[in-house]
Amino acid sequence: MEVYLSKGEIELLKRLYAKGGIARLEDLGLDKSKVSAWSILLKEKGLVDIREKKRKYITLSERGWRHLREGLPEEKLLLILREEGGKILLEALKEKMNQDELNVAIGEGRRKGLIELKKSEEGTLVIMISDKLPERDILDKIAKEKVSLEEIDQKTISHLRRRGLIETSEEADIELILTDRGLAAARGEIKIIEEIGKLTRDLILTGGWRRKKLKAYNVKAEPPVTYPGKPHPYVHFLEEVREILIGMGFVEVKSPIVEAEFWNFDALFQAQDHPAREVHDSYQVAFPSTKADLSRYLEFAKKVQLTHENGWKTGSRGWEYKWSFDIARRLILRSQTTAASARTLARGLKIPSKIFAIDKVFRPETPDKTHAIEFHQCEGVVLSENMNVRHLMGFLAEFAKQLGFKEVRFKPAYFPFTEPSVEAYVKHEKFGWIEIAGSGLFRPEMLIPMGYDYPRVQALAWGIGIGRLAMIRLELDDIRELHSQNLEYLRKAPLTW
């Protein structure tokens, strides 16, 4: 009888035999990962049995490590007593230890018979009786080596756990056991022929290869699965959207996350008593309490004020209320990327221009499959002469087509800062038609204060809930999964353009 083994398997077999035929994985003095691989091969050849046994181990808690470094309270007390000749007044002791530690030290010292308290004419004396502290030795041992629950008596463990000095964890101990066939091979009753994976120069020159067994290779074996680094699928999708818009001639613009209501609402001709400004529809910033600095935009702010109050020279009656500069300066978390468009338009754009923004916005929604409190929005604006709603729908249809969505529908809608306005929908296999964009032509009350010659110059605008489009592309049923940290999903998720 004979058996073919690699050099590592032969070494493992010898060490197991030297241990009496049974040993834990870590007790064999070899690399644990290699032993694990060799043991599986030996098991397949009927030479070794593998037994897994759950075992509980003790580790130091954060408090345990701190007391190991700094000393246990009773240990500190004993040190002071040694310095004071074995006794000290309790009042004097209070000046040397903080009250919390002193309470623990007195309690533990009396319980363990380390100290005793005696009344005297001067006050209460703390007297050292013993300086033996077995708990210190136990903590030292746990810190230095792996200690199982069975190695320490249960009473001590309960006390250490009650004091918050230790924690327990469960680990799997792997034991390797030689089978009868394995014992026979180790004793030489079964001939062992060394199996090699490659020919070396020496083996060829010496002819040693004749006494070895060349390992057979399975040429049909699948290679190991590798998971190379790659961007998160949602981040990848957002980059695709960004490239499509740049390819359509748009330029990206930005605005801050913490925004003034002026840019988020007022500049968009959204009234200051509009429900969207209420705390249940916008995240208002409690800190910092200082308000936005609009000193560079006072002239523009004055035009916005007049437009809100009486329409100024826009042909509108405005909202007919007293506009507040303080409200306009309040800080909120940006609720729409249109704030980025407002900032850019107010600085003055040449005609024609196309701008876009992809960024996070925040709204106090009730989270569900299609709503989130923090999500990405894609804003686009086309500023040009003689534009209309048909051009707007054409841009949106082309954008959806570039992303691979064949079916797009539009229906009339209302938005405070566009007129006329339309909503865009694309089809989801499970949820049916999903709204992805609110859009329209910016109102004269917004464009004229910014200095644009309305109606000759028009601005087509849209805000896309880009997360909902990503759900369809990534075949997700829940918008919350866009930010998934599930490693299995992230590894398998394809990246396609």
Buried (B, 14 or more C-beta within 10 A) or exposed (E): EEBBBBEBBBBBBEBBBEBEBEBBBEBBEBEEEEBBBBBEBBBEBEBBBBEEEEBEBBBBBEEBBEBBEEBBBBBBBBEBBEEBEBBBBEEBBEEBBEEEBBEBBBEBBBEBEBBEEEEEEEEEBBEBBEEEBEBBEBBEEBBEEEBEBEBBEEEEBEBBBEBEBBBEEEEEBBBBBBBEBBBBBBEEEBEBEBBBEEEEEEBEEEEBBEEBBEEEEEEEEEEEEEEEEEEBBBEBBBEBBBEBBEEBEBEEBEBBEEBBBBBBBBBBBBBBEEEBBEEEEBBEBEEEEEBBEBEEBEEBBBBBBBBBBBBBEBEBEBBEEEBBBEBBBBBBBBBBBBBBBBBBBBEEBEEEBBBBBBBEBBBEEEEEBBBBEBBBBBBBBBBBEEBEBEBBBEBBBEBBEBBEBEEBEBEEBEBBBBBBBBBBBBBBEEEEEBBBBBBBBBBBBBBBBBEBEBEEBBBBBBBBBBBBBBBBBBEBEEBBBBEBEEEEEBEEBEEEE
